[in-house]
Every structure is written in structure tokens, then in C-alpha cells.
Amino acid sequence: MALLTSRKTQPRYDVIVVGSGAAGGQTAYTLAMEGAKVLMLEAGRNYDPTTETPMFQTNGEAPLRGAGTPDKAFGFHDATIDGGWSVPGEPYTNASTDPKRQFAWWRARMLGGRTNHWGRIALRNGPYDFKPYTRDGLGFDWPISYEDVAPYYDKVEMLIGVYGSNEGRENTPNSPEGILQPGPKLRAGELYAQHHGKKIGVPIIPIHRAVLSQRLDGARLAAKLHPNNPTAQRVLTAAMSERAACFWATNCGRGCSIRANYQSTTVHLPPALASGNLDILTDAMGYRVLVDDHGKATGVSYIDRKTREEKTVSARVVVLAASSAESVRMLLNSKSVRYPNGLANSSGLVGKYIMDTVGASLSGQVPALENLPLHNEDGAGGGHAYVPWWLYQEQHAGKLGFARGYHIEFESGRRMPGTGTGAGMEWLTGGNYGARFKEDARRYFGSFIGFAGRGEMIPNENSFCELDPVVKDKWGIPVLRFNWKWSDHETRQAKHMQETAAALIEAMGGKVRSRPKADGRDAISPGGFIIHEVGGTIMGTNATNSVTNQWGQTWDVKNLFVTDGGPFVSNADKNPTLTIMALAWRASDFMLEEMRKGNL
């Protein structure tokens, strides 16, 4: 992938985009394909999945048999080559020493960011998700509706490729006909769970994932995505022709050398670069946004990670898309006489109302799945099915004790063996060795099932981030300090997740490995562990109740935008990445129009 050094940057760009993941990639793509001159700054190193992805290596070929380590939390083959919850020399702090008040911040220091290792679950937020306050009186409403975002969901799904089916579920929007690709068949364990889930009223349906089940029709899609722009159509058609359909053999979290799944590095950046309108600087650690005497953004100051020098680049418009917390950090570090509390912070809300996804899990073993005939069920990385939230009406009537819902992801089947002894079957067998151990391993392999709930957190005043007054990273940049607290709504929801998972396992005739926690505070995953943090620069209707408007444009600095998850007003149970891209495309269209009008 062609990249620049700082010596080769242009004197001034139309737009600087800080970040190269889902938000940065989508923003840069939309702007560059429509003719804007864009410079992208990425804090990490260059990364090319087409040459660096370990497509066929087994865990047995990896150090420690692929086990997770502090620098590779998801195992040796995970695509996150530099990053995690702990990054050497780049700390963050927590205001509380209480383990239940801690927040863990995942960062990926590499081109493409988290899009290289994410789960590819691509669910649309529904109408309720944009107006939660109207529905239950908690949190905030978005200043936009589902109808405002729906056309951009369409565009993103066509561009990145999403498989799945339209099931017509409540607040789980269908995609227009002809947009979704056909999904893979459900595995044996998923079909068995689906059958028995009906007995207890729990629906199990095909999931939506950003993975190609068939090759893209580049010419048709390019014409829809870039009408009246033959240059963009030509570039995108060529880029889509480079993507192959998935052959269902490698975990998506490793990345994809054939470009079958969505990664910014294989979907957004190649055509944007081919347009001739995008330059990329890697190893460029964003520090602060620069402003002139009139309070207008003029560019970005960054640290060259190789030389440790502070350097500057200039543009008409600055876009922060570095991940919600990293963008907050840049705004708070952009202090000046004019902006003593940080940039775009006249409301005092920069860093406030941060959210993560509620998480809780439970696993078990199903005797009916023992000793299945050998068959290939590799499929896409992760499950082919999931449980959408199904209790909207009961919840709205106040029958559940918590205000927002969740979905359940699950895995079953004869997956590649992980680390440990015999897939951790000692809880069933009491431990064996020799011939009996081998018999047990064959018997139980493929009969385990694991459920993971993923739910909505309501924003609260006790969950925010700020600059640590003392600690700096190795580049000399002040770091973030996190304040975190789950409310009773989230902890009760986590308890309900585990109880539902246990009921599903038992409905299948299975055995639960450990009983659901009596107290949801013991069931819920720590803040940040689901890696879905959003908020901190929330959007709203005016400069007193929010940081940005509906376009991600900051109220205080008209040529400064935020297009990552920071402007999220709520964090629905649907994974946020698809919505981040849809909102980034929508914001970019607004920027292009405002630049054409001379307003930016």
C-alpha cells in the first residue's frame, strides 16, 4: 500500500482525517472518491492483510499453541499486531481503585485499526434505538431518526458486502431487497439451538456479517454508490474485482488476504488511494488540533513515532476519527487561551457520557451433539446465527426490571481446537489421561456451546474520561483517566443474559458449566472489555446539550468534525461498527456539500 513520509506531504489539504479504521476509512473514502484532497494520519504502523494474514496456520504451529498473551490478548494469530488493552509506553489511568469501577481501553496501533480483527457483526440500529428517551424516559434521544440514516446503511452494506437475511423482527430493520448477500447455512449446533429455543420463546435467526458469500457485482454497485461520477465508478469497480468470496476456512479475526471480509485496509483504503486523492501518513500520533486567532481549525499537530519530533499538517477541514476516546483525548489536549478547557468543549461535555456494550457469558455442554459424524462446518469466523432482542413489549411494560435490551451471540461446533487440555473438559470428566483421555476428547469435541450476551448501556454522569493531571505517555502527551460505573439497569440485564443462556442450554438437554450469578454485578464484564466504547462527543440539538450537531460537526469550531463513535448518544445492543460507517458517510456528504458552498 503506497504511503507517504512527512517530507512528501502537501502544504495544505482539503481535509485531514485522524484515524484509519471504520470511521477514518469511511470518511476518507467518501471524500477522496468525490474529489477532495485528503491526508490520513494513523498512529500505528502500515499493515497489509493481503500479505500478513496467517490464513491456514493452526494453533499448534504458533508459539504457546496460539494462547493469548498480554501483547496478543486474542491469541498469536489475531490480526492486532500492535495494540490491545495495554500498549507499552502508552498508559491510561482509572480514577477509582475499585475493580468494578475500572475501564479497560483497547487500542490497535496499526493501519485499519480495529477493523482488522473485529467480529464483522453488522446489525442496523432500529427506530427505537435513535429515540430511547422518548420510549422509556432514560438517557437521550438522538437528533436524527432511523429514516435519516437508513440510506447510508444501504450504501455501506453495498460497499463492504454484508451477508444475512431479512427476518422482519421488531426494531431489527430489514435491508432493501437485493442489498444483502445470502448467508451461509447454520451449523448443526445452531440448528439444534434454534429448534429448542422455540420451546422457551427465544428466537434464533441468521446473523448479518460483513463477509462476502459471493463476488461483488462491481459495475452495478459502483453506479449506485457514485452516480454521475464515472471516475469513482471505474476506480471502485476495479477495487471490487480484487475481492474474492469467502471460502469458509479461516477465522475472520486473523484478517483476510483474499479481501472477503470487511477491513478498512482492503475495502476503503485501496480505492481511495487509487483515486489519487488520498495520502496516508503512518506512525503519526495525533496530539492536538491547531486553531487560528479566530478559533478556526487550521490543521493537526502530531508526533512522528520514529523520530519523536512534533510536526504539523494543514487543511481546510479537520476530522477526528481516531476512536471515541482517542478523539476526546485530542480535543482535551487542544487547550489554548481561547479554549482553556479543551477544544469544542464550551458545553463541558467533551469526555462525558462514555458507554460500552453490556456483556455477560455462559457456556455448557450438550450430549446430543456428542460423537457427531465427521463433517466440515468451519464457516465464517464466529456464529452464523444469533438471538435478537425479543422482549421489547414486555420491557416497555416495565416487567423486566431493566430498561434496554440485548442480543446473544453464540458458538458451537467442531472448531479448531484451542489451548488448554481437551477443550477444558475436566469439569465433565474429572480429568483423565492415556486412552481414556483420547476417547473423551473425541466424544466431547463439538458438543460444547457458549453464549455471550451483548446489551445496551444507558449513558450516565458517572462514566466519563478526562486528562490525567500527571501521567503522560512516552511521546509526552497527557493520557486519559477513566471514571466508570454500571447502573442497576446494566447489571440486572447481565443477570438476565446468563439466565437466558442457561435456559437455552437446558432446553437443549445440556449441562451448564457454572450457574448464573445471583448478583448481576458479578455477571457483567468490566467496562471496555467488549471493545464497543462510544460517546464522549455526543451529538445533539444545540451547543449546550452536546458537543456536535447531527452531522458530527462541532458546535464551537465549524470546520472540525468527529466521525467515530464519539457522537453516539446511546449504545444500542447492535454492534456499533455499521452505524459508525453510516454516520461517517452521512457526515462526509455534508462536508462535501459545505465545501462546495464555500462554508468550510
C-alpha positions as CSV (number, residue, x, y, z in Angstrom):
1,M,0.0,0.0,0.0
2,A,1.5,3.3,-1.1
3,L,2.2,5.6,1.8
4,L,3.9,8.9,2.4
5,T,6.7,10.2,4.6
6,S,6.2,13.5,6.3
7,R,8.7,15.1,3.9
8,K,6.3,14.4,1.0
9,T,3.0,15.8,2.3
10,Q,1.3,18.6,0.5
11,P,1.4,22.2,2.0
12,R,-2.3,22.1,2.6
13,Y,-5.2,19.6,2.1
14,D,-8.9,19.9,1.8
15,V,-9.3,17.6,4.8
16,I,-7.2,15.9,7.4
17,V,-8.6,12.7,8.8
18,V,-7.1,11.4,12.0
19,G,-7.6,7.6,12.2
20,S,-7.8,4.8,9.6
21,G,-10.4,2.4,11.0
22,A,-14.1,2.1,10.3
23,A,-14.7,5.9,10.8
24,G,-11.5,7.2,9.3
25,G,-11.6,4.7,6.4
26,Q,-15.2,5.5,5.5
27,T,-14.7,9.3,5.9
28,A,-11.5,9.3,3.7
29,Y,-13.1,7.0,1.1
30,T,-16.2,9.2,0.7
31,L,-14.3,12.4,0.5
32,A,-11.5,11.2,-1.8
33,M,-13.8,9.4,-4.2
34,E,-15.7,12.6,-4.7
35,G,-12.6,14.7,-5.4
36,A,-11.5,16.1,-2.1
37,K,-7.7,16.1,-1.3
38,V,-7.3,14.1,1.9
39,L,-4.5,13.4,4.3
40,M,-5.0,10.5,6.7
41,L,-2.9,10.3,9.9
42,E,-2.5,6.8,11.5
43,A,-0.8,6.4,14.9
44,G,0.3,2.8,14.1
45,R,2.4,1.2,11.5
46,N,1.5,0.2,8.0
47,Y,-0.4,-3.1,7.7
48,D,-1.3,-5.1,4.6
49,P,-3.7,-8.1,5.3
50,T,-3.1,-9.5,1.8
51,T,0.5,-10.3,2.7
52,E,0.4,-10.6,6.5
53,T,-2.7,-12.7,7.3
54,P,-2.0,-16.2,8.6
55,M,-4.8,-17.9,6.6
56,F,-4.1,-21.6,7.2
57,Q,-1.7,-21.9,10.2
58,T,-3.1,-24.0,13.0
59,N,-2.7,-23.1,16.7
60,G,-0.4,-26.0,17.0
61,E,2.1,-24.2,14.7
62,A,2.1,-21.0,16.8
63,P,4.1,-20.1,19.9
64,L,2.4,-21.3,23.1
65,R,-0.1,-23.1,20.8
66,G,-1.7,-19.8,20.0
67,A,-2.5,-18.9,23.5
68,G,-3.4,-15.3,24.4
69,T,-0.6,-13.2,26.0
70,P,-0.5,-9.6,27.3
71,D,0.6,-8.3,23.9
72,K,-1.7,-10.6,21.9
73,A,-4.8,-10.9,24.1
74,F,-6.8,-12.8,21.4
75,G,-4.1,-15.2,20.6
76,F,-1.0,-15.3,18.4
77,H,-2.8,-15.3,15.1
78,D,-5.1,-12.4,15.9
79,A,-4.8,-9.5,13.4
80,T,-4.0,-6.9,16.1
81,I,-0.3,-6.8,15.5
82,D,0.4,-3.8,17.8
83,G,-2.1,-2.9,20.5
84,G,-4.6,-4.3,23.0
85,W,-5.8,-3.3,26.4
86,S,-2.2,-2.5,27.3
87,V,0.1,-0.7,24.9
88,P,3.8,-0.3,26.1
89,G,4.7,3.3,26.8
90,E,1.1,4.4,26.2
91,P,-0.7,4.1,29.6
92,Y,-4.1,5.3,30.7
93,T,-5.4,5.5,34.3
94,N,-8.5,4.9,36.3
95,A,-9.8,7.3,38.9
96,S,-11.1,4.5,41.2
97,T,-9.2,1.5,42.7
98,D,-12.5,-0.4,42.9
99,P,-12.2,-3.3,40.4
100,K,-15.9,-2.8,39.4
101,R,-15.3,0.9,38.6
102,Q,-12.4,0.2,36.2
103,F,-12.4,0.8,32.5
104,A,-10.1,-1.1,30.1
105,W,-9.3,0.7,26.9
106,W,-8.5,-1.3,23.8
107,R,-6.3,0.3,21.1
108,A,-5.0,-1.0,17.8
109,R,-1.9,0.8,16.7
110,M,-2.0,-0.3,13.0
111,L,-3.4,0.9,9.7
112,G,-7.0,0.0,9.6
113,G,-7.3,-0.1,13.4
114,R,-9.8,-2.5,14.9
115,T,-11.4,-3.3,11.5
116,N,-8.6,-5.8,11.1
117,H,-9.7,-8.0,13.9
118,W,-13.4,-7.2,14.7
119,G,-16.2,-9.7,14.7
120,R,-17.8,-8.4,11.5
121,I,-21.3,-8.4,13.0
122,A,-23.1,-5.8,11.0
123,L,-26.6,-5.0,12.5
124,R,-28.6,-1.9,11.9
125,N,-29.8,0.2,14.8
126,G,-33.6,0.3,14.7
127,P,-36.1,3.2,15.1
128,Y,-36.3,2.7,18.9
129,D,-32.5,2.9,19.2
130,F,-32.5,6.5,17.9
131,K,-35.3,7.7,20.2
132,P,-34.7,5.8,23.5
133,Y,-35.6,8.7,25.8
134,T,-38.9,9.0,24.1
135,R,-39.6,5.3,24.7
136,D,-38.5,4.9,28.3
137,G,-37.6,8.4,29.7
138,L,-33.9,7.5,30.2
139,G,-30.8,8.8,28.6
140,F,-31.1,11.0,25.5
141,D,-32.8,11.0,22.1
142,W,-30.6,11.3,19.0
143,P,-31.2,14.5,16.9
144,I,-31.8,12.1,14.0
145,S,-34.1,9.2,13.2
146,Y,-33.6,5.8,11.6
147,E,-35.1,7.3,8.4
148,D,-32.2,9.8,8.3
149,V,-29.6,7.0,8.5
150,A,-31.3,4.2,6.5
151,P,-30.0,5.4,3.1
152,Y,-26.4,5.3,4.4
153,Y,-26.9,1.8,5.9
154,D,-27.8,0.8,2.4
155,K,-24.7,2.4,0.9
156,V,-22.3,0.9,3.5
157,E,-23.8,-2.6,3.1
158,M,-23.4,-2.4,-0.7
159,L,-19.8,-1.2,-0.4
160,I,-18.5,-3.5,2.2
161,G,-20.6,-6.6,1.5
162,V,-22.9,-8.0,4.2
163,Y,-24.5,-11.4,4.2
164,G,-27.7,-12.2,6.1
165,S,-31.5,-12.4,5.7
166,N,-34.4,-10.2,6.4
167,E,-36.4,-11.6,9.2
168,G,-38.9,-8.8,9.9
169,R,-38.1,-8.6,13.6
170,E,-39.2,-5.7,15.8
171,N,-36.7,-2.9,15.9
172,T,-34.3,-5.0,13.8
173,P,-34.6,-3.4,10.4
174,N,-34.6,-5.3,7.1
175,S,-32.3,-4.2,4.3
176,P,-33.9,-3.3,1.0
177,E,-34.2,-6.2,-1.5
178,G,-31.0,-7.0,-3.3
179,I,-28.6,-5.5,-0.9
180,L,-27.7,-8.4,1.5
181,Q,-25.8,-11.4,0.2
182,P,-27.0,-14.9,1.0
183,G,-25.8,-16.1,4.4
184,P,-24.1,-19.5,5.0
185,K,-26.1,-22.4,6.3
186,L,-26.5,-22.7,10.0
187,R,-24.2,-25.3,11.7
188,A,-25.6,-28.4,13.4
189,G,-25.4,-26.9,16.9
190,E,-27.0,-23.7,15.7
191,L,-29.9,-25.6,14.1
192,Y,-30.3,-27.6,17.3
193,A,-30.4,-24.5,19.4
194,Q,-32.8,-22.8,17.0
195,H,-35.2,-25.8,17.3
196,H,-35.1,-26.0,21.1
197,G,-35.1,-22.2,21.6
198,K,-38.6,-22.1,20.2
199,K,-39.8,-24.2,23.2
200,I,-38.9,-21.3,25.5
201,G,-39.8,-18.5,23.2
202,V,-36.3,-17.5,22.3
203,P,-35.8,-16.7,18.6
204,I,-32.6,-17.7,16.8
205,I,-32.1,-16.3,13.4
206,P,-29.3,-15.9,10.8
207,I,-26.9,-13.1,11.7
208,H,-25.6,-10.3,9.5
209,R,-21.8,-10.3,8.9
210,A,-19.6,-8.1,6.8
211,V,-18.3,-11.1,4.8
212,L,-18.7,-11.8,1.1
213,S,-20.6,-15.0,0.4
214,Q,-20.3,-14.3,-3.3
215,R,-18.2,-12.0,-5.5
216,L,-19.4,-8.4,-5.8
217,D,-21.0,-7.0,-9.0
218,G,-18.7,-4.1,-9.1
219,A,-20.1,-2.2,-12.1
220,R,-23.7,-2.3,-10.8
221,L,-22.8,-1.3,-7.2
222,A,-20.3,1.4,-8.3
223,A,-23.0,3.0,-10.4
224,K,-25.4,3.0,-7.4
225,L,-22.9,4.3,-5.0
226,H,-21.3,7.0,-7.2
227,P,-23.9,8.2,-9.7
228,N,-22.7,10.8,-12.2
229,N,-19.1,10.1,-11.2
230,P,-17.5,7.9,-13.9
231,T,-14.0,8.2,-12.3
232,A,-15.2,6.9,-9.0
233,Q,-17.2,4.2,-10.7
234,R,-14.2,3.0,-12.6
235,V,-11.9,3.0,-9.5
236,L,-14.5,1.2,-7.3
237,T,-15.3,-1.4,-10.0
238,A,-11.6,-2.3,-10.2
239,A,-11.2,-2.4,-6.4
240,M,-14.3,-4.7,-6.0
241,S,-12.9,-7.0,-8.6
242,E,-9.9,-7.6,-6.3
243,R,-12.2,-9.1,-3.6
244,A,-12.9,-12.8,-3.6
245,A,-15.8,-14.7,-2.0
246,C,-15.1,-16.3,1.4
247,F,-14.1,-20.0,1.3
248,W,-15.1,-20.5,4.9
249,A,-11.7,-21.7,6.2
250,T,-10.1,-19.1,8.3
251,N,-11.2,-17.2,11.4
252,C,-12.0,-13.6,10.3
253,G,-10.2,-12.2,13.4
254,R,-7.0,-13.0,11.7
255,G,-7.7,-10.7,8.8
256,C,-8.3,-11.8,5.3
257,S,-5.7,-12.0,2.5
258,I,-8.4,-12.5,-0.2
259,R,-10.3,-9.4,1.0
260,A,-13.5,-11.4,1.5
261,N,-14.4,-9.7,4.8
262,Y,-14.6,-6.0,5.5
263,Q,-11.4,-4.3,6.7
264,S,-10.6,-0.7,6.1
265,T,-7.3,-1.8,4.7
266,T,-8.8,-3.9,2.0
267,V,-12.2,-2.2,1.3
268,H,-11.9,1.6,2.0
269,L,-8.3,2.5,1.5
270,P,-7.4,0.8,-1.8
271,P,-10.0,2.6,-3.9
272,A,-9.4,5.9,-2.0
273,L,-5.7,5.7,-2.8
274,A,-6.4,4.7,-6.4
275,S,-8.4,7.8,-6.8
276,G,-5.2,9.8,-6.4
277,N,-6.9,12.0,-3.8
278,L,-5.7,10.3,-0.6
279,D,-2.3,10.5,1.1
280,I,-1.6,8.4,4.2
281,L,1.0,9.0,7.0
282,T,1.5,6.1,9.3
283,D,3.4,6.3,12.6
284,A,1.8,9.7,13.1
285,M,0.5,10.0,16.7
286,G,-2.2,12.7,16.7
287,Y,-1.6,15.2,19.5
288,R,-3.9,18.2,19.2
289,V,-5.9,20.2,16.7
290,L,-4.4,23.6,15.7
291,V,-6.6,26.7,15.6
292,D,-6.0,30.3,14.4
293,D,-6.8,33.5,16.3
294,H,-10.4,33.4,15.1
295,G,-10.9,29.9,16.6
296,K,-11.0,28.1,13.3
297,A,-9.2,24.8,12.9
298,T,-6.1,25.0,10.7
299,G,-4.6,21.6,11.0
300,V,-3.2,18.9,13.3
301,S,-0.1,18.6,15.4
302,Y,1.3,15.0,15.6
303,I,4.3,13.1,17.0
304,D,6.4,11.2,14.4
305,R,6.8,7.9,16.3
306,K,10.1,7.2,14.5
307,T,11.8,10.5,15.1
308,R,9.8,11.6,18.2
309,E,9.5,15.1,16.6
310,E,6.3,17.1,16.8
311,K,5.2,18.1,13.3
312,T,2.2,19.9,11.8
313,V,0.0,19.5,8.8
314,S,-2.7,21.9,7.4
315,A,-6.1,21.6,5.9
316,R,-9.4,23.5,5.4
317,V,-11.3,20.9,7.5
318,V,-10.1,18.6,10.3
319,V,-11.9,15.3,11.1
320,L,-11.2,13.3,14.2
321,A,-11.9,9.6,13.6
322,A,-9.4,8.1,15.9
323,S,-11.9,6.1,18.1
324,S,-14.2,7.8,20.5
325,A,-11.8,8.0,23.5
326,E,-8.7,9.0,21.4
327,S,-10.6,11.8,19.7
328,V,-11.7,13.0,23.2
329,R,-8.1,13.0,24.2
330,M,-7.0,15.1,21.3
331,L,-9.8,17.6,22.0
332,L,-8.9,17.9,25.7
333,N,-5.2,18.3,24.8
334,S,-6.0,21.1,22.3
335,K,-6.0,23.7,25.0
336,S,-5.3,27.4,24.3
337,V,-6.1,30.8,25.8
338,R,-9.2,30.8,23.7
339,Y,-10.1,27.2,24.7
340,P,-8.8,26.7,28.2
341,N,-10.9,23.6,28.8
342,G,-10.0,21.9,25.5
343,L,-11.4,22.3,22.0
344,A,-15.1,22.1,21.2
345,N,-15.9,22.0,24.9
346,S,-18.0,25.1,25.7
347,S,-20.7,22.7,26.9
348,G,-18.3,20.9,29.2
349,L,-19.4,17.6,27.7
350,V,-16.2,16.5,26.0
351,G,-15.4,13.1,27.5
352,K,-18.8,12.8,29.2
353,Y,-21.3,10.0,28.8
354,I,-19.0,7.3,27.5
355,M,-20.5,3.9,27.1
356,D,-19.5,0.3,26.3
357,T,-21.7,-2.7,25.4
358,V,-23.0,-4.7,28.4
359,G,-21.5,-8.2,28.3
360,A,-22.1,-11.5,30.1
361,S,-21.5,-15.1,29.1
362,L,-22.3,-18.6,30.0
363,S,-21.3,-22.0,28.5
364,G,-22.3,-25.6,28.6
365,Q,-22.2,-29.0,27.0
366,V,-24.9,-30.7,25.0
367,P,-24.9,-34.5,25.0
368,A,-27.0,-34.6,21.8
369,L,-24.0,-33.1,19.9
370,E,-21.5,-35.8,21.1
371,N,-20.0,-38.1,18.6
372,L,-21.4,-36.4,15.5
373,P,-20.4,-37.8,12.2
374,L,-17.3,-36.0,10.8
375,H,-18.3,-33.1,8.6
376,N,-16.9,-29.7,7.7
377,E,-18.6,-26.8,9.4
378,D,-15.8,-24.2,9.5
379,G,-17.9,-21.4,8.0
380,A,-17.3,-17.7,8.6
381,G,-15.4,-16.7,11.7
382,G,-17.9,-16.7,14.6
383,G,-21.5,-17.8,14.6
384,H,-23.9,-18.0,11.7
385,A,-26.9,-17.3,13.9
386,Y,-27.8,-15.2,16.9
387,V,-30.6,-14.3,19.3
388,P,-32.0,-10.8,18.5
389,W,-33.7,-9.0,21.4
390,W,-37.2,-10.4,21.6
391,L,-38.8,-8.8,24.7
392,Y,-39.4,-5.2,23.6
393,Q,-43.1,-5.2,24.6
394,E,-42.6,-6.9,28.0
395,Q,-39.7,-4.4,28.7
396,H,-41.8,-1.4,27.6
397,A,-44.4,-2.5,30.0
398,G,-41.9,-2.5,32.9
399,K,-41.9,-6.2,33.5
400,L,-38.2,-6.9,33.3
401,G,-36.5,-4.6,35.8
402,F,-34.1,-3.1,33.3
403,A,-34.8,-0.6,30.5
404,R,-32.8,-1.7,27.5
405,G,-32.3,-5.0,25.6
406,Y,-29.6,-7.3,24.4
407,H,-28.8,-9.8,21.8
408,I,-27.0,-13.1,22.2
409,E,-24.1,-14.4,20.1
410,F,-23.1,-18.0,20.4
411,E,-20.6,-20.5,19.1
412,S,-20.9,-24.3,18.8
413,G,-19.4,-27.0,16.6
414,R,-16.2,-28.6,15.8
415,R,-14.0,-25.5,15.7
416,M,-10.2,-25.5,15.6
417,P,-9.1,-26.8,19.0
418,G,-7.9,-24.0,21.2
419,T,-5.5,-24.0,24.1
420,G,-5.8,-26.0,27.3
421,T,-6.4,-29.7,27.9
422,G,-9.0,-31.4,25.8
423,A,-11.1,-28.3,25.3
424,G,-11.4,-27.8,29.0
425,M,-13.5,-31.0,29.6
426,E,-12.2,-31.7,33.1
427,W,-15.4,-30.2,34.6
428,L,-17.2,-33.1,32.9
429,T,-14.8,-35.9,33.3
430,G,-12.9,-35.0,36.5
431,G,-9.7,-35.4,34.5
432,N,-8.3,-38.4,32.6
433,Y,-5.1,-39.5,30.8
434,G,-4.0,-42.0,28.2
435,A,-6.5,-43.9,26.1
436,R,-9.5,-42.7,28.2
437,F,-8.4,-39.1,27.7
438,K,-8.4,-39.6,23.9
439,E,-11.8,-41.3,23.9
440,D,-13.2,-38.4,25.9
441,A,-11.7,-35.8,23.6
442,R,-13.3,-37.5,20.6
443,R,-16.6,-37.8,22.4
444,Y,-16.9,-34.3,23.6
445,F,-15.3,-32.4,20.7
446,G,-18.0,-30.4,19.1
447,S,-20.6,-30.7,21.9
448,F,-19.7,-27.5,23.7
449,I,-21.7,-24.4,23.3
450,G,-21.0,-20.8,24.5
451,F,-23.4,-17.9,24.7
452,A,-22.4,-14.2,25.0
453,G,-25.0,-11.5,25.7
454,R,-24.4,-8.1,24.2
455,G,-26.6,-5.3,25.5
456,E,-27.3,-1.6,25.7
457,M,-25.8,0.6,28.3
458,I,-27.7,3.8,29.3
459,P,-25.4,6.8,29.4
460,N,-24.8,8.1,33.0
461,E,-22.9,11.0,34.6
462,N,-20.5,8.7,36.4
463,S,-19.0,7.3,33.2
464,F,-16.6,9.8,31.6
465,C,-12.9,10.3,30.8
466,E,-10.7,13.3,31.4
467,L,-7.0,14.1,31.2
468,D,-4.8,12.7,34.0
469,P,-3.2,15.7,35.6
470,V,0.2,14.0,36.0
471,V,0.7,11.0,33.7
472,K,2.0,11.3,30.2
473,D,2.8,8.7,27.6
474,K,6.2,8.1,26.1
475,W,5.6,10.8,23.5
476,G,4.9,13.4,26.2
477,I,1.2,13.5,25.6
478,P,-1.1,13.7,28.6
479,V,-3.1,10.5,28.9
480,L,-6.8,9.8,29.7
481,R,-8.1,9.0,33.1
482,F,-11.4,6.9,33.2
483,N,-14.3,7.2,35.6
484,W,-16.7,4.3,35.2
485,K,-19.9,2.9,36.7
486,W,-22.6,0.5,35.6
487,S,-26.1,1.3,36.7
488,D,-28.6,-1.3,38.0
489,H,-30.2,-1.4,34.5
490,E,-27.0,-2.9,33.1
491,T,-26.2,-5.3,36.0
492,R,-29.8,-6.7,36.0
493,Q,-29.6,-7.0,32.3
494,A,-26.3,-9.1,32.6
495,K,-28.1,-11.4,35.1
496,H,-30.9,-11.9,32.7
497,M,-28.4,-12.7,29.9
498,Q,-26.9,-15.5,31.9
499,E,-30.3,-16.9,32.9
500,T,-31.4,-16.9,29.3
501,A,-28.2,-18.7,28.3
502,A,-28.8,-21.3,31.0
503,A,-32.4,-21.8,29.9
504,L,-31.3,-22.4,26.3
505,I,-28.6,-24.9,27.3
506,E,-31.0,-26.8,29.5
507,A,-33.8,-26.7,26.8
508,M,-31.2,-28.5,24.5
509,G,-30.8,-31.1,27.2
510,G,-27.4,-29.8,28.1
511,K,-25.4,-29.1,31.2
512,V,-24.4,-25.6,32.3
513,R,-20.8,-25.3,33.2
514,S,-21.5,-22.8,36.0
515,R,-24.8,-21.5,37.3
516,P,-25.8,-17.9,36.5
517,K,-24.7,-15.4,39.1
518,A,-27.2,-14.4,41.7
519,D,-26.0,-10.8,41.5
520,G,-25.7,-9.2,38.1
521,R,-22.7,-7.2,39.3
522,D,-20.8,-10.4,39.4
523,A,-22.0,-11.5,35.9
524,I,-21.3,-8.3,34.0
525,S,-18.0,-7.9,32.1
526,P,-15.8,-5.0,33.1
527,G,-16.2,-1.7,31.2
528,G,-14.3,-1.7,28.0
529,F,-14.0,-5.5,27.7
530,I,-16.5,-5.7,24.9
531,I,-14.5,-3.1,22.9
532,H,-17.5,-1.1,21.8
533,E,-16.9,2.1,23.6
534,V,-18.8,5.1,22.2
535,G,-19.8,8.6,23.4
536,G,-17.7,11.4,24.8
537,T,-18.5,13.9,22.0
538,I,-22.3,13.3,21.9
539,M,-24.4,14.9,19.2
540,G,-27.5,17.0,20.0
541,T,-29.8,19.8,19.1
542,N,-27.7,22.7,20.5
543,A,-24.4,23.8,21.8
544,T,-25.4,23.5,25.5
545,N,-26.6,19.9,25.4
546,S,-24.0,18.3,23.1
547,V,-20.5,18.6,21.5
548,T,-21.6,18.1,17.9
549,N,-24.6,18.6,15.7
550,Q,-26.3,15.8,13.8
551,W,-23.5,15.8,11.2
552,G,-20.7,15.3,13.7
553,Q,-19.8,19.0,13.2
554,T,-18.6,20.6,16.5
555,W,-20.7,23.5,17.6
556,D,-17.7,25.6,18.6
557,V,-15.5,25.0,15.6
558,K,-17.4,24.8,12.3
559,N,-14.6,23.2,10.3
560,L,-13.9,20.5,12.9
561,F,-15.8,17.2,12.8
562,V,-15.9,13.9,14.7
563,T,-17.0,10.8,12.7
564,D,-16.1,7.9,15.0
565,G,-18.3,6.5,17.8
566,G,-17.9,9.7,19.9
567,P,-21.1,11.4,18.8
568,F,-23.2,8.4,19.7
569,V,-26.0,9.4,22.1
570,S,-26.8,5.8,23.1
571,N,-25.2,2.5,22.5
572,A,-27.8,0.1,21.2
573,D,-27.4,-3.7,21.6
574,K,-26.5,-3.8,17.9
575,N,-22.7,-3.7,17.4
576,P,-21.7,-0.1,16.6
577,T,-19.4,-0.5,13.6
578,L,-22.0,-0.5,10.8
579,T,-23.6,2.6,12.4
580,I,-20.2,4.3,12.7
581,M,-19.7,3.9,9.0
582,A,-23.2,5.0,8.0
583,L,-22.9,8.2,10.1
584,A,-19.4,8.8,8.8
585,W,-20.6,8.6,5.2
586,R,-23.5,10.9,6.0
587,A,-21.2,13.4,7.7
588,S,-18.8,13.3,4.7
589,D,-21.6,14.1,2.2
590,F,-22.4,17.1,4.4
591,M,-18.8,18.2,4.4
592,L,-18.5,17.9,0.6
593,E,-21.6,20.0,0.1
594,E,-20.5,22.6,2.6
595,M,-17.1,22.8,1.0
596,R,-18.7,23.3,-2.4
597,K,-20.8,26.1,-1.0
598,G,-17.7,27.7,0.5
599,N,-19.0,27.3,4.1
600,L,-15.9,25.4,5.1
